Amino acid sequence: MFKFIKLATKNVFRNRRRTIITGLVLVFGATALILAGGFISYSFRGLSDNTIRSQLGHIQVYHAAFFDREEEKPLELGLDSVDALKATIAAAPHVRFSMARVEFMGLLSNGDKSAVFIGRGVEPEPEMMLSGNRTPMDSGKFLGESGAGGMDAEVVVARGLAKSLKAKVGDYLTLMTTTSKGALNAMDVKVAGIYSTGVPEYDERALMVDLRTAQQLLVTRKVSKIVVVLDATDNTRATAATLASLLPGTALRRWDELATFYKAVVQLYSAIFAFLGVIIFVIVVLSSSNTMMMSIFERTKEIGTQLAVGTSRLRLLVNFLYEGLMVGVFGGLLGLLVAAALAELIDHSGLRMPPPPGGTTGYPLMVDLVPGVFAGVFVLIVVTTVLSTVAPAVRASRMKIVDALGHV
């Protein structure tokens, strides 16, 4: 077998110019697929990490009927016995910590103007641990941070909502909402800080208060959910299954089940990558087929001579397939090297992508080096090149000896 591969390699480089052109096509195709796959992988990783850290955690625990029916009053389907639930959760493997949240809505007023808000009651210290201490504060401090404490109930207001009410750090605003009993309640709060969510529409409505402040405002000890944070995202499914057995009478949702935007982005990028793969496949097939057809046309008399001296048609067919294999291997390997070099160059270039749809901030342009993508692209290039060689090789093996020897 080795001698036939050696012969195929020599034949491949008999016409260096044509082989180089075909190789460049293969290198371009492999590089494009690897860079696209690496960028998509980086985008998925960054988006999932941001989704987990900024909103969802890894797992969320709800009342058993939370997803089956609508609440008629705030926290009607909230969780009781929060401390006991958190203690049970903490005993599960891979759990770093958990925290309670209260979700509520109402009106925020500066005395002259009111605006609808979407509020979240949080435990400040765990929330900062979840976000990695990177809550994007425009001014002031986050809840519970040094310099943001005091006797007054405090609130941090999203940028758009603060702008709407002309609120600044240190101002007093009034929160108004419906309690868990259906009555109206109000509370004066001091603006501790102004932050940005990165989503303009959400910035116009969002605010956060301390969990106890939210419970006092709603006149309840219940919480909307418990957010569970793990030591690694890869452990989410296993830990969710464990918690489901430890917490009967609750409903659990993983972050990937709740992240509708993330799932939409994954579907879109996956479709784009598949479409790009089809285009590269067609280009490689056409280029390789053209190369082999030209090679066979130029070597018609040689083919006739081989058949005349007793070379079997099957051996002739296999020889041409070996040539296609060699072109694919050389082009694929060179494509991997070029892609790896370009990925490193891009990662250290400092280039940034514009803000995504619905966002306000851009992000660094990075390309992950994904072993699975490298292996898959190499196999795709080699297999595609060999398959594109089949038709010309079959045609060559079926030539009549007299016609081949008499070819001009």
C-alpha positions, 0 to 999 in steps of 0.5 A: 500500500505504501508504494502506491501512496508514494506513487500517488504523491509523485503524480500529485506534484507532477503538475505543481501549479494545478495542485497548488491552486487546488490546495489553496481552495482546500486551505481556504475552505478549511480555514473558513470553516474552522474560523467560523466554527471557532467564532461560533463556539466563542459566541456560544460560550460567552453568551451562555456564561453571560446568561448564567452570570447575569440572570439565571444561574445554573438551576432555578427552583420554583413552586411545583405549580408555578408553570402550570397556572397563573398567579392571581396575587403576587407570590401566590405560587412562591416558595416557603421554608426558604432556609430549609430548601437552601440547606438541602440544596447546599448538600447536593454535589457540585453546588457552590451556593444558592440564593433566593429572589423575589420578582415583582412589578409596580410603580416607581415615583419621584413625586412628580412622575411615575414609571412602571418597573420590573423589580427583583429582590435579591441577596446582595452578596450571593448576587455579586458572587454570581456576577463575578463582581462585575455588575456594570454600575454606571454610578454609586454602589451595588446593594450591600457594598461598602458605602451603600449601606445605612438605615434607609431601604435602598434601590439600584435603578437601571439606567433608562429608568433612572433617566426617565425619572431624572433620578441620581444617586442619593435621591429618594423614590417611592416604590408602589406595588400590590402585596401578596394579600392584594392590598396596595403598599408603598415604601420610600427607598434611597437610590444607592446606584445606577446600573446597566443591563446591556439591554435598552428595553430592560434598562427602561424598567429594571430595578433591584432591592434587598430581598428583605425590602422586597418581602417587607413591601409585599408583606410576605416571607415567600420568595419567587424562586431559588437560584442555584449556582454550580462549580461548573456548567457541565454539571448542570444536568446531573445536579438538576437530576439530583436536586429533583430527587432531593426536593419533591414538591418543587419544579426545577428548570435548567438555565438552558431551558429558560434561556430562550434568547440563547437557544434562538442564537444557537439555532441561528448560528448552527444554521449559518455554519451548516450553510457555510459547510455546504458552500465549502463542500460544493467548492471543494467538489468542483475544484477537485473534480476539475483537477482530476479531470484535467490530470486524466485528460493529460495522462490519457496515453499513460493510462492506456499504457498502464492498461496495456501492460496489465494494470487492472482497471480496479488498481487504476481506479484505486491509484486515482483515489489515492491521488485524491486522498493525498490532495485532501490530506495535504490541503486539509493539514495546511488548512488546519495550520493556517486556521490555527495561526489566524485564530491566534492572530485574531485573538491577540489583535484587540478587534471588537465586535459591534453590539449585538441586536438589542445590546448596548456594548460590544465584545472582543472578537475571539476565535476558540480553537476547538479540537472537534471542529479541527478534526471534523473539518479535516475529515470533511476536506479529505472525504470530500476530495476523495468523493470528488475524485470518484467520477473522474477515476471511474471514467479513467478506469473504463477507457478502452486501451486502443482509444487511450493509446491513440489519444492526441 
